[in-house]
Amino acid sequence: MSFVGARARPYPRVESESPSHGGGVVVGTSTHFRERAPCGWLVNGVRHREGDAAGLLVEDVAYECGCRAMRHQFHDGSVRIRKVRHDGKVLVDEHSADHEA
């Protein structure tokens, strides 16, 4: 995957019907960027965000070096954050939920 320039280039918003929670509208955007990856390298990447009015928020980031980051906030308010370095080492894997012990 190759990106030209360091400026963010947003893609068009995409709306689709979500069958999981009563057919609400899920809106997604993707943006290209250049920033420091979890491994410390300064690289290009793509950030994809989706969300709905009921509180679902999904953010997935893919870096050109192979690192990945994700933040998912679910309808019940729980959050999962995960960062994985390009060699597969998990740097952050956090879960936050009222129903977890």
Summary of the structure (lengths in Angstrom):
residues: 101
radius of gyration: 15.2
end to end distance: 40.7
largest distance: 45.9
contacts: 257
relative contact order: 0.17
helix: 3%
strand: 53%
